[in-house]
Amino acid sequence: MRAAMVGAPQDYRWSSVHTHLARACDPLITPHPLYLAMGRDPSERADAYQQWLDAGIAPDDLQHLRTYASQERALGDERFQRMMETTLGRPAVCRPRGRPPRTSSQEDI
């Protein structure tokens, strides 16, 4: 959608959304536990998933996601970010743009 190839996730032929909306069955897709928790049966989950899609992403949340994506950082809780930093050997948390401000100990040098 961001690339403006389609107007809605359902319009993209290769999206997993079709399976999540119970419109197709793709053996390559393993339902995530959070998706399974959305309802007791496939129909209930599909309805809940459609509501989730319709709700969209709040502009502030979207900006947060874009910041992490543009800096190639790991978006998640502290535990996940520590794990990613250890695994990848690079920072996982977004940093503000520019140089860090000078501290008083740096000015004394």
All heavy atoms as an XYZ file, in Angstrom:
867
protein
N       0.827     -1.189      0.000
C       0.000      0.000      0.000
C       0.867      1.247      0.000
O       0.545      2.206     -0.671
C      -0.924     -0.007      1.204
C      -2.066     -0.984      1.057
S      -3.301     -0.870      2.348
C      -3.690      0.833      2.396
N       1.947      1.234      0.765
C       2.802      2.400      0.825
C       3.410      2.714     -0.528
O       3.635      3.863     -0.868
C       3.891      2.174      1.873
C       4.580      3.444      2.279
C       5.454      3.219      3.459
N       6.752      2.790      2.986
C       7.698      2.286      3.734
N       7.497      2.105      5.000
N       8.847      1.932      3.235
N       3.656      1.684     -1.322
C       4.206      1.880     -2.663
C       3.117      2.267     -3.661
O       3.392      2.445     -4.840
C       4.905      0.617     -3.124
N       1.883      2.374     -3.177
C       0.729      2.759     -3.995
C       0.456      1.766     -5.126
O      -0.045      2.133     -6.180
C       0.890      4.177     -4.528
N       0.796      0.515     -4.886
C       0.511     -0.526     -5.868
C      -0.943     -0.987     -5.766
O      -1.523     -1.434     -6.746
C       1.443     -1.717     -5.659
C       2.895     -1.385     -5.925
S       4.054     -2.670     -5.406
C       3.440     -4.123     -6.210
N      -1.501     -0.880     -4.563
C      -2.887     -1.284     -4.323
C      -3.524     -0.287     -3.369
O      -2.841      0.424     -2.636
C      -2.984     -2.715     -3.727
C      -2.491     -3.752     -4.719
C      -2.234     -2.824     -2.421
N      -4.847     -0.272     -3.350
C      -5.573      0.636     -2.460
C      -5.857      0.038     -1.100
O      -6.097      0.754     -0.134
N      -5.835     -1.283     -1.010
C      -6.116     -1.973      0.251
C      -5.321     -3.273      0.283
O      -5.011     -3.833     -0.776
C      -7.609     -2.280      0.365
N      -4.956     -3.761      1.467
C      -4.189     -5.010      1.548
C      -4.864     -6.175      0.815
O      -4.199     -7.009      0.216
C      -4.114     -5.297      3.054
C      -4.347     -4.002      3.713
C      -5.238     -3.221      2.795
N      -6.185     -6.188      0.824
C      -6.928     -7.260      0.178
C      -6.741     -7.255     -1.333
O      -6.987     -8.255     -2.005
C      -8.438     -7.160      0.481
C      -8.783     -7.218      1.934
C      -8.760     -5.862      2.609
O      -7.844     -5.084      2.447
N      -9.783     -5.579      3.410
N      -6.311     -6.130     -1.880
C      -6.147     -6.009     -3.325
C      -4.830     -6.600     -3.824
O      -4.651     -6.787     -5.026
C      -6.220     -4.543     -3.754
C      -7.571     -3.913     -3.450
O      -8.555     -4.663     -3.319
O      -7.624     -2.679     -3.341
N      -3.909     -6.876     -2.914
C      -2.618     -7.427     -3.313
C      -2.710     -8.952     -3.339
O      -2.979     -9.599     -2.322
C      -1.508     -6.969     -2.362
C      -0.132     -7.351     -2.807
C       0.387     -6.875     -4.008
C       0.652     -8.196     -2.042
C       1.655     -7.222     -4.428
C       1.924     -8.546     -2.447
C       2.426     -8.060     -3.649
O       3.676     -8.412     -4.062
N      -2.505     -9.513     -4.500
C      -2.705    -10.951     -4.716
C      -1.852    -11.828     -3.793
O      -2.283    -12.889     -3.367
C      -2.394    -11.273     -6.174
C      -2.548    -12.710     -6.523
C      -2.245    -12.939     -7.984
N      -2.392    -14.346     -8.285
C      -2.105    -14.879     -9.440
N      -1.664    -14.128    -10.411
N      -2.258    -16.160     -9.627
N      -0.633    -11.416     -3.491
C       0.304    -12.260     -2.758
C       0.304    -11.995     -1.257
O       1.169    -12.489     -0.545
C       1.712    -12.085     -3.336
C       1.734    -12.295     -4.808
C       1.920    -11.339     -5.772
C       1.512    -13.515     -5.501
N       1.838    -11.895     -7.014
C       1.590    -13.246     -6.882
C       1.248    -14.817     -5.095
C       1.423    -14.218     -7.850
C       1.076    -15.796     -6.071
C       1.169    -15.491     -7.424
N      -0.640    -11.272     -0.749
C      -0.703    -10.957      0.673
C      -1.271    -12.119      1.484
O      -2.138    -12.859      1.012
C      -1.592     -9.720      0.881
O      -1.774     -9.467      2.253
N      -0.816    -12.242      2.712
C      -1.367    -13.256      3.623
C      -2.743    -12.837      4.138
O      -3.424    -13.627      4.796
C      -0.426    -13.464      4.810
O      -0.310    -12.263      5.558
N      -3.157    -11.621      3.840
C      -4.441    -11.122      4.325
C      -5.596    -12.017      3.877
O      -6.576    -12.185      4.603
C      -4.661     -9.647      3.894
C      -4.962     -9.533      2.417
C      -5.758     -9.003      4.697
N      -5.481    -12.627      2.725
C      -6.554    -13.488      2.218
C      -6.767    -14.698      3.128
O      -7.906    -15.093      3.389
C      -6.260    -13.934      0.787
C      -6.006    -12.786     -0.128
N      -7.009    -11.932     -0.544
C      -4.857    -12.316     -0.675
C      -6.487    -11.002     -1.324
N      -5.181    -11.211     -1.412
N      -5.680    -15.252      3.634
C      -5.778    -16.372      4.571
C      -6.329    -15.892      5.909
O      -7.181    -16.540      6.516
C      -4.401    -17.035      4.765
O      -3.956    -17.518      3.502
C      -4.478    -18.182      5.762
N      -5.856    -14.732      6.367
C      -6.313    -14.208      7.658
C      -7.782    -13.793      7.646
O      -8.429    -13.755      8.683
C      -5.419    -13.048      8.101
C      -4.041    -13.497      8.451
N      -2.972    -13.238      7.643
C      -3.570    -14.206      9.500
C      -1.886    -13.762      8.186
N      -2.221    -14.356      9.311
N      -8.282    -13.468      6.466
C      -9.697    -13.112      6.342
C     -10.553    -14.319      5.973
O     -11.733    -14.178      5.667
C      -9.883    -12.004      5.312
C      -9.309    -10.641      5.700
C      -9.414     -9.661      4.537
C     -10.011    -10.094      6.937
N      -9.952    -15.507      6.000
C     -10.628    -16.777      5.710
C     -11.203    -16.815      4.291
O     -12.220    -17.442      4.042
C     -11.706    -17.064      6.748
N     -10.529    -16.141      3.366
C     -10.953    -16.158      1.963
C     -10.129    -17.134      1.142
O     -10.446    -17.412     -0.001
C     -10.837    -14.761      1.366
C     -11.759    -13.769      2.030
C     -11.588    -12.394      1.441
N     -12.439    -11.445      2.164
C     -12.305    -10.144      2.078
N     -11.379     -9.614      1.306
N     -13.104     -9.350      2.767
N      -9.032    -17.606      1.711
C      -8.159    -18.556      1.035
C      -7.461    -19.392      2.102
O      -7.453    -19.040      3.281
C      -7.133    -17.818      0.190
N      -6.890    -20.488      1.671
C      -6.129    -21.345      2.576
C      -4.749    -21.536      1.971
O      -4.613    -22.116      0.894
C      -6.834    -22.687      2.768
S      -5.959    -23.764      3.914
N      -3.741    -21.008      2.624
C      -2.375    -21.115      2.131
C      -1.578    -21.974      3.100
O      -1.354    -21.579      4.244
C      -1.754    -19.723      2.014
C      -0.392    -19.742      1.348
O       0.272    -20.807      1.332
O       0.020    -18.690      0.836
N      -1.132    -23.158      2.681
C      -0.396    -24.046      3.583
C       0.955    -23.482      4.019
O       1.553    -23.982      4.965
C      -0.217    -25.327      2.754
C      -0.365    -24.908      1.339
C      -1.279    -23.717      1.339
N       1.429    -22.438      3.350
C       2.700    -21.831      3.733
C       2.562    -20.883      4.916
O       3.562    -20.470      5.503
C       3.301    -21.075      2.547
C       3.667    -21.927      1.329
C       4.160    -21.038      0.199
C       4.709    -22.966      1.700
N       1.344    -20.525      5.275
C       1.117    -19.560      6.350
C       0.787    -20.291      7.643
O      -0.153    -21.080      7.704
C      -0.004    -18.572      5.985
C       0.432    -17.748      4.773
C      -0.353    -17.670      7.165
C      -0.618    -16.840      4.227
N       1.569    -20.003      8.669
C       1.313    -20.531     10.005
C       0.710    -19.406     10.820
O       1.350    -18.360     10.997
C       2.626    -21.005     10.675
O       3.220    -21.994      9.841
C       2.363    -21.555     12.069
N      -0.501    -19.582     11.320
C      -1.142    -18.495     12.082
C      -0.352    -18.152     13.352
O       0.075    -19.033     14.090
C      -2.516    -19.052     12.444
C      -2.712    -20.249     11.588
C      -1.357    -20.743     11.196
N      -0.171    -16.871     13.555
C       0.520    -16.377     14.749
C      -0.398    -16.544     15.957
O      -1.621    -16.413     15.838
C       0.860    -14.892     14.541
C       1.779    -14.355     15.567
N       1.353    -13.939     16.804
C       3.120    -14.180     15.545
C       2.383    -13.514     17.510
N       3.473    -13.648     16.761
N       0.159    -16.823     17.141
C      -0.673    -16.963     18.343
C      -1.573    -15.750     18.616
O      -2.695    -15.915     19.078
C       0.340    -17.164     19.470
C       1.532    -17.765     18.802
C       1.562    -17.164     17.415
N      -1.098    -14.547     18.315
C      -1.936    -13.360     18.527
C      -3.131    -13.356     17.579
O      -4.223    -12.930     17.938
C      -1.125    -12.077     18.359
C      -0.086    -11.812     19.439
C       0.726    -10.570     19.101
C      -0.738    -11.671     20.798
N      -2.915    -13.832     16.360
C      -4.028    -13.939     15.418
C      -5.019    -14.976     15.924
O      -6.232    -14.747     15.906
C      -3.518    -14.303     14.021
C      -4.637    -14.654     13.073
C      -5.435    -13.663     12.534
C      -4.917    -15.978     12.745
C      -6.481    -13.967     11.681
C      -5.951    -16.294     11.891
C      -6.736    -15.291     11.366
O      -7.777    -15.603     10.536
N      -4.536    -16.106     16.379
C      -5.420    -17.161     16.880
C      -6.219    -16.692     18.093
O      -7.336    -17.151     18.321
C      -4.609    -18.416     17.219
C      -3.959    -19.110     16.015
C      -3.042    -20.234     16.486
C      -5.014    -19.623     15.045
N      -5.663    -15.772     18.857
C      -6.349    -15.253     20.047
C      -7.442    -14.244     19.683
O      -8.219    -13.833     20.554
C      -5.344    -14.609     20.992
N      -7.548    -13.883     18.414
C      -8.542    -12.892     17.999
C      -9.963    -13.452     17.969
O     -10.920    -12.684     17.863
C      -8.192    -12.318     16.624
C      -6.926    -11.474     16.623
S      -6.505    -10.853     14.977
C      -7.315     -9.248     15.042
N     -10.098    -14.751     18.041
C     -11.436    -15.338     18.026
C     -11.394    -16.837     18.259
O     -10.343    -17.466     18.161
N     -12.570    -17.391     18.545
C     -12.654    -18.826     18.851
C     -12.632    -19.698     17.603
O     -12.260    -20.858     17.667
C     -13.927    -19.112     19.636
C     -13.924    -18.509     21.031
C     -15.231    -18.795     21.720
N     -16.295    -18.119     20.975
C     -17.184    -17.302     21.493
N     -17.192    -17.088     22.774
N     -18.095    -16.719     20.745
N     -13.063    -19.155     16.471
C     -13.102    -19.938     15.235
C     -12.646    -19.063     14.069
O     -12.501    -17.848     14.214
C     -14.514    -20.505     14.989
C     -15.573    -19.427     14.893
O     -15.373    -18.444     14.148
O     -16.627    -19.561     15.545
N     -12.416    -19.675     12.894
C     -11.909    -18.887     11.761
C     -12.795    -17.704     11.384
O     -12.284    -16.628     11.053
C     -11.854    -19.910     10.617
C     -11.673    -21.221     11.300
C     -12.453    -21.106     12.586
N     -14.090    -17.857     11.472
C     -15.001    -16.771     11.113
C     -14.867    -15.592     12.081
O     -14.808    -14.430     11.666
C     -16.439    -17.283     11.099
O     -17.333    -16.233     10.861
N     -14.815    -15.899     13.348
C     -14.672    -14.848     14.368
C     -13.326    -14.141     14.223
O     -13.237    -12.913     14.341
C     -14.806    -15.479     15.759
C     -15.126    -14.503     16.849
C     -15.429    -15.216     18.165
O     -16.469    -15.878     18.271
O     -14.585    -15.093     19.083
N     -12.268    -14.908     13.958
C     -10.939    -14.314     13.760
C     -10.926    -13.434     12.515
O     -10.349    -12.353     12.515
C      -9.873    -15.405     13.668
C      -9.535    -16.035     15.006
C      -8.311    -16.920     14.914
N      -8.556    -18.149     14.183
C      -9.012    -19.274     14.722
N      -9.269    -19.332     16.015
N      -9.191    -20.346     13.987
N     -11.576    -13.902     11.448
C     -11.616    -13.119     10.209
C     -12.336    -11.784     10.427
O     -11.887    -10.742      9.950
C     -12.297    -13.921      9.105
N     -13.431    -11.812     11.165
C     -14.157    -10.570     11.458
C     -13.294     -9.613     12.282
O     -13.236     -8.415     11.997
C     -15.459    -10.867     12.204
C     -16.502    -11.535     11.321
O     -16.373    -11.463     10.083
O     -17.443    -12.129     11.894
N     -12.628    -10.148     13.294
C     -11.772     -9.318     14.150
C     -10.596     -8.764     13.346
O     -10.212     -7.598     13.509
C     -11.271    -10.126     15.339
N     -10.039     -9.573     12.466
C      -8.920     -9.130     11.641
C      -9.362     -8.024     10.681
O      -8.642     -7.041     10.477
C      -8.346    -10.317     10.867
C      -7.003    -10.044     10.243
C      -5.841    -10.033     11.011
C      -6.883     -9.789      8.882
C      -4.607     -9.784     10.443
C      -5.650     -9.535      8.303
C      -4.518     -9.540      9.087
O      -3.295     -9.286      8.520
N     -10.555     -8.168     10.111
C     -11.083     -7.131      9.219
C     -11.273     -5.819      9.977
O     -10.942     -4.747      9.469
C     -12.410     -7.569      8.602
C     -12.982     -6.567      7.610
C     -12.117     -6.426      6.373
O     -11.917     -7.390      5.647
N     -11.608     -5.222      6.127
N     -11.765     -5.880     11.202
C     -11.924     -4.674     12.016
C     -10.563     -4.036     12.292
O     -10.420     -2.814     12.264
C     -12.631     -5.008     13.324
C     -14.089     -5.346     13.155
C     -14.732     -5.775     14.469
O     -14.149     -5.644     15.537
N     -15.943     -6.302     14.385
N      -9.579     -4.877     12.565
C      -8.232     -4.382     12.827
C      -7.677     -3.679     11.584
O      -7.096     -2.603     11.688
C      -7.333     -5.549     13.261
C      -5.914     -5.161     13.496
C      -5.405     -4.506     14.579
C      -4.806     -5.404     12.618
N      -4.055     -4.335     14.429
C      -3.663     -4.878     13.239
C      -4.686     -6.023     11.387
C      -2.405     -4.947     12.661
C      -3.428     -6.088     10.807
C      -2.303     -5.555     11.443
N      -7.872     -4.291     10.410
C      -7.428     -3.662      9.166
C      -8.132     -2.332      8.938
O      -7.505     -1.338      8.547
C      -7.701     -4.572      7.969
C      -6.757     -5.735      7.742
C      -7.255     -6.576      6.578
C      -5.346     -5.255      7.480
N      -9.438     -2.311      9.163
C     -10.226     -1.098      8.937
C      -9.808      0.035      9.872
O      -9.902      1.208      9.509
C     -11.717     -1.386      9.101
C     -12.265     -2.288      8.000
O     -11.601     -2.429      6.943
O     -13.350     -2.860      8.205
N      -9.351     -0.309     11.070
C      -8.949      0.708     12.046
C      -7.705      1.458     11.587
O      -7.532      2.639     11.872
C      -8.712      0.080     13.415
N      -6.824      0.777     10.863
C      -5.608      1.420     10.368
C      -4.608      1.712     11.482
O      -4.757      1.245     12.608
N      -3.628      2.505     11.140
C      -2.561      2.853     12.080
C      -2.640      4.351     12.346
O      -2.735      5.149     11.417
C      -1.180      2.504     11.496
C      -1.095      0.992     11.213
C      -0.063      2.923     12.435
C       0.172      0.575     10.514
N      -2.581      4.721     13.618
C      -2.603      6.130     14.005
C      -1.373      6.834     13.429
O      -0.289      6.231     13.360
C      -2.626      6.261     15.517
N      -1.500      8.084     13.022
C      -0.364      8.804     12.433
C       0.888      8.806     13.309
O       1.998      8.657     12.797
C      -0.906     10.227     12.237
C      -2.385     10.045     12.100
C      -2.725      8.880     12.998
N       0.733      8.968     14.626
C       1.899      8.954     15.518
C       2.578      7.592     15.503
O       3.809      7.496     15.501
C       1.503      9.315     16.949
C       1.139     10.783     17.089
O       1.463     11.575     16.174
O       0.533     11.143     18.115
N       1.780      6.520     15.518
C       2.342      5.175     15.474
C       3.027      4.914     14.141
O       4.079      4.276     14.085
C       1.259      4.117     15.712
C       0.719      4.148     17.137
O       1.419      4.670     18.034
O      -0.402      3.653     17.341
N       2.439      5.416     13.074
C       3.019      5.234     11.748
C       4.372      5.932     11.666
O       5.334      5.383     11.136
C       2.070      5.768     10.681
C       2.469      5.521      9.239
C       2.647      4.037      8.964
C       1.425      6.104      8.304
N       4.465      7.123     12.217
C       5.740      7.841     12.219
C       6.777      7.079     13.034
O       7.944      6.991     12.648
C       5.571      9.265     12.760
C       6.842     10.079     12.714
C       7.435     10.167     11.318
O       6.735     10.384     10.346
N       8.735      9.973     11.210
N       6.359      6.509     14.152
C       7.249      5.709     15.001
C       7.783      4.515     14.199
O       8.988      4.230     14.212
C       6.458      5.253     16.235
C       7.272      4.658     17.310
N       8.174      5.377     18.058
C       7.312      3.391     17.791
C       8.739      4.586     18.944
N       8.242      3.371     18.801
N       6.909      3.818     13.503
C       7.314      2.673     12.682
C       8.281      3.104     11.585
O       9.294      2.445     11.331
C       6.085      2.017     12.045
C       5.151      1.272     12.976
C       3.854      0.907     12.254
C       5.814      0.018     13.515
N       7.995      4.213     10.942
C       8.862      4.690      9.857
C      10.239      5.081     10.375
O      11.250      4.857      9.707
C       8.205      5.856      9.139
C       7.078      5.403      8.246
C       6.506      6.529      7.436
N       5.511      6.000      6.525
C       4.467      6.662      6.101
N       4.284      7.915      6.485
N       3.603      6.110      5.285
N      10.296      5.676     11.557
C      11.587      6.047     12.143
C      12.440      4.812     12.366
O      13.614      4.777     11.994
C      11.380      6.807     13.463
O      10.636      7.993     13.205
C      12.707      7.160     14.115
N      11.859      3.781     12.975
C      12.608      2.547     13.222
C      13.017      1.885     11.913
O      14.136      1.392     11.778
C      11.801      1.578     14.089
C      12.030      1.810     15.557
C      11.371      2.816     16.237
C      12.936      1.035     16.266
C      11.594      3.048     17.580
C      13.172      1.250     17.612
C      12.500      2.258     18.264
O      12.736      2.482     19.593
N      12.142      1.877     10.935
C      12.461      1.257      9.647
C      13.559      2.023      8.918
O      14.484      1.426      8.367
C      11.209      1.164      8.787
N      13.499      3.351      8.941
C      14.494      4.143      8.220
C      15.875      4.023      8.853
O      16.881      4.096      8.157
C      14.070      5.610      8.145
O      14.126      6.215      9.415
N      15.931      3.831     10.169
C      17.218      3.670     10.847
C      17.626      2.192     10.949
O      18.650      1.864     11.528
C      17.166      4.287     12.240
C      17.059      5.782     12.223
C      17.184      6.393     13.612
O      17.766      5.807     14.525
N      16.653      7.587     13.787
N      16.799      1.316     10.396
C      17.039     -0.126     10.445
C      17.267     -0.605     11.877
O      18.222     -1.314     12.174
C      18.211     -0.502      9.533
C      17.963     -0.185      8.079
C      19.127     -0.536      7.190
O      20.227     -0.845      7.690
O      18.932     -0.495      5.967
N      16.377     -0.209     12.746
C      16.445     -0.593     14.159
C      15.360     -1.616     14.473
O      14.402     -1.791     13.718
C      16.261      0.631     15.060
C      17.238      1.739     14.811
C      18.659      1.311     15.054
N      19.536      2.460     14.940
C      20.822      2.370     14.736
N      21.391      1.202     14.628
N      21.552      3.443     14.643
N      15.491     -2.267     15.616
C      14.540     -3.303     16.030
C      13.461     -2.677     16.903
O      13.745     -2.174     17.987
C      15.256     -4.405     16.796
N      12.239     -2.725     16.436
C      11.117     -2.190     17.199
C      10.565     -3.298     18.071
O      10.169     -4.349     17.585
C      10.036     -1.660     16.255
C       8.799     -1.064     16.903
C       9.172      0.113     17.805
C       7.817     -0.613     15.840
N      10.575     -3.084     19.363
C      10.082     -4.083     20.302
C      10.376     -3.647     21.718
O      10.863     -2.538     21.959
N      10.100     -4.544     22.663
C      10.365     -4.205     24.055
C      11.872     -4.251     24.335
O      12.665     -4.657     23.481
C       9.569     -5.108     25.006
C       9.947     -6.578     24.894
O      11.028     -6.901     24.351
O       9.159     -7.415     25.352
N      12.267     -3.832     25.535
C      13.693     -3.754     25.880
C      14.391     -5.097     25.760
O      15.521     -5.177     25.283
C      13.858     -3.205     27.302
C      13.607     -1.725     27.416
C      13.869     -1.218     28.821
O      14.823     -1.702     29.470
O      13.118     -0.348     29.266
N      13.717     -6.149     26.190
C      14.311     -7.490     26.135
C      14.619     -7.880     24.689
O      15.700     -8.368     24.375
C      13.370     -8.507     26.772
C      13.896     -9.913     26.783
C      12.919    -10.850     27.553
N      13.224    -12.205     27.241
C      12.595    -12.952     26.328
N      11.588    -12.454     25.644
N      12.952    -14.186     26.099
N      13.662     -7.636     23.800
C      13.855     -7.953     22.390
C      14.991     -7.120     21.808
O      15.839     -7.630     21.082
C      12.554     -7.710     21.618
C      12.690     -7.906     20.137
C      12.797     -9.174     19.603
C      12.719     -6.812     19.287
C      12.936     -9.356     18.235
C      12.851     -6.987     17.919
C      12.965     -8.268     17.395
N      15.031     -5.835     22.137
C      16.078     -4.972     21.605
C      17.457     -5.399     22.103
O      18.415     -5.404     21.335
C      15.790     -3.518     21.946
C      14.638     -2.971     21.118
C      14.286     -1.544     21.460
O      14.435     -1.110     22.595
N      13.821     -0.810     20.466
N      17.574     -5.776     23.375
C      18.857     -6.277     23.900
C      19.283     -7.537     23.152
O      20.450     -7.700     22.807
C      18.759     -6.547     25.399
C      18.888     -5.307     26.257
C      19.135     -5.645     27.722
N      18.258     -6.677     28.254
C      17.056     -6.469     28.792
N      16.583     -5.245     28.872
N      16.347     -7.466     29.265
N      18.324     -8.429     22.909
C      18.620     -9.660     22.193
C      19.124     -9.339     20.781
O      20.098     -9.925     20.308
C      17.380    -10.546     22.121
C      17.614    -11.853     21.385
S      16.110    -12.813     21.159
C      15.277    -11.827     19.915
N      18.477     -8.386     20.117
C      18.893     -8.011     18.769
C      20.275     -7.365     18.777
O      21.097     -7.632     17.898
C      17.864     -7.067     18.133
C      16.516     -7.701     17.883
S      16.573     -9.215     16.905
C      17.163     -8.616     15.350
N      20.549     -6.526     19.765
C      21.865     -5.892     19.860
C      22.952     -6.941     20.059
O      24.013     -6.874     19.440
C      21.884     -4.871     20.992
C      21.113     -3.614     20.654
C      21.060     -2.608     21.783
O      21.448     -2.940     22.928
O      20.614     -1.479     21.532
N      22.690     -7.924     20.911
C      23.653     -8.988     21.160
C      23.854     -9.839     19.907
O      24.980    -10.149     19.525
C      23.178     -9.881     22.325
O      23.027     -9.074     23.481
C      24.170    -10.990     22.604
N      22.766    -10.184     19.261
C      22.827    -11.043     18.078
C      23.498    -10.346     16.903
O      24.342    -10.932     16.223
C      21.411    -11.499     17.665
O      20.801    -12.164     18.777
C      21.451    -12.428     16.478
N      23.126     -9.103     16.658
C      23.622     -8.397     15.477
C      24.894     -7.598     15.728
O      25.558     -7.185     14.789
C      22.533     -7.453     14.945
C      21.228     -8.129     14.519
C      20.201     -7.078     14.121
C      21.485     -9.103     13.371
N      25.192     -7.344     17.004
C      26.376     -6.559     17.330
C      26.267     -5.110     16.896
O      27.252     -4.491     16.503
N      25.050     -4.587     16.933
C      24.824     -3.188     16.563
C      23.646     -2.656     17.367
O      22.850     -3.421     17.875
C      24.572     -3.032     15.076
C      23.394     -3.828     14.569
C      23.151     -3.617     13.117
N      22.562     -2.296     12.941
C      21.931     -1.889     11.865
N      21.821     -2.685     10.841
N      21.411     -0.709     11.783
N      23.520     -1.327     17.501
C      22.412     -0.764     18.284
C      21.055     -1.134     17.691
O      20.902     -1.229     16.475
C      22.631      0.749     18.198
C      24.017      0.942     17.702
C      24.402     -0.298     16.958
N      20.079     -1.335     18.566
C      18.726     -1.668     18.124
C      17.746     -0.538     18.405
O      16.638     -0.547     17.902
C      18.257     -2.950     18.822
N      18.162      0.436     19.197
C      17.284      1.533     19.602
C      17.522      2.736     18.704
O      18.660      3.024     18.331
C      17.566      1.910     21.082
C      16.691      3.050     21.535
C      17.375      0.706     21.982
N      16.462      3.439     18.358
C      16.591      4.657     17.554
C      17.317      5.727     18.351
O      17.118      5.873     19.550
C      15.211      5.170     17.137
S      14.539      4.271     15.749
N      18.132      6.457     17.653
C      18.867      7.553     18.266
C      18.422      8.858     17.628
O      18.071      8.885     16.453
C      20.361      7.369     18.036
C      20.899      6.119     18.685
C      22.360      5.997     18.398
N      22.899      4.811     19.063
C      24.086      4.340     18.836
N      24.884      4.928     17.979
N      24.508      3.269     19.478
N      18.496      9.957     18.380
C      18.144     11.248     17.781
C      19.169     11.625     16.708
O      20.316     11.178     16.748
C      18.179     12.218     18.955
C      18.928     11.529     20.030
C      18.841     10.065     19.779
N      18.741     12.436     15.757
C      19.626     12.859     14.681
C      20.719     13.772     15.210
O      20.546     14.477     16.188
C      18.825     13.599     13.622
C      17.849     12.700     12.911
C      17.120     13.448     11.862
N      18.086     13.773     10.800
C      17.786     14.436      9.713
N      16.563     14.873      9.522
N      18.694     14.689      8.795
N      21.853     13.753     14.533
C      22.951     14.649     14.868
C      23.891     14.098     15.911
O      23.708     13.003     16.437
N      24.883     14.896     16.221
C      25.862     14.502     17.237
C      25.267     14.643     18.625
O      24.458     15.531     18.867
C      27.091     15.403     17.152
C      27.914     15.142     15.942
C      29.118     16.032     15.961
N      30.114     15.442     15.102
C      31.413     15.582     15.273
N      31.858     16.313     16.267
N      32.245     15.018     14.455
N      25.718     13.798     19.543
C      25.266     13.965     20.928
C      25.802     15.279     21.500
O      26.874     15.735     21.115
C      25.866     12.778     21.672
C      26.606     11.965     20.682
C      26.596     12.666     19.371
N      25.069     15.898     22.417
C      25.560     17.151     23.005
C      26.816     16.905     23.841
O      26.993     15.828     24.397
C      24.387     17.621     23.883
C      23.542     16.419     24.087
C      23.788     15.495     22.945
N      27.667     17.918     23.890
C      28.882     17.800     24.679
C      28.559     17.795     26.165
O      27.690     18.515     26.622
C      29.813     18.977     24.409
C      30.342     18.955     23.009
C      31.334     20.073     22.816
N      32.469     19.480     22.166
C      33.731     19.744     22.456
N      34.017     20.622     23.377
N      34.697     19.152     21.813
N      29.280     16.982     26.888
C      29.144     16.962     28.350
C      30.235     17.827     28.943
O      31.227     18.136     28.280
C      29.240     15.532     28.889
O      30.530     15.018     28.575
C      28.167     14.639     28.297
N      30.102     18.181     30.210
C      31.103     19.050     30.842
C      32.466     18.369     30.898
O      33.488     19.024     30.799
C      30.647     19.442     32.249
O      30.445     18.289     33.034
N      32.537     17.040     31.033
C      33.822     16.361     31.085
C      34.522     16.409     29.730
O      35.740     16.454     29.659
C      33.648     14.897     31.516
O      32.841     14.203     30.594
N      33.779     16.475     28.630
C      34.385     16.590     27.304
C      34.935     18.005     27.090
O      35.954     18.182     26.418
C      33.358     16.287     26.213
C      32.961     14.831     26.112
C      31.857     14.634     25.087
O      31.003     15.482     24.915
N      31.885     13.482     24.447
N      34.313     18.977     27.679
C      34.752     20.369     27.500
C      36.040     20.632     28.257
O      36.811     21.513     27.890
C      33.645     21.325     27.945
C      32.430     21.271     27.055
C      31.246     22.023     27.609
O      31.370     22.616     28.704
O      30.193     22.012     26.964
N      36.294     19.866     29.330
C      37.492     20.069     30.144
C      38.748     19.499     29.477
O      39.845     19.836     29.857
C      37.320     19.419     31.528
C      36.232     20.089     32.340
O      35.911     21.266     32.028
O      35.697     19.458     33.250
N      38.572     18.661     28.479
C      39.721     17.975     27.871
C      40.473     18.885     26.959
O      40.238     19.725     26.309
C      39.268     16.712     27.113
C      38.702     15.737     28.113
C      40.393     16.097     26.339
C      38.145     14.482     27.491
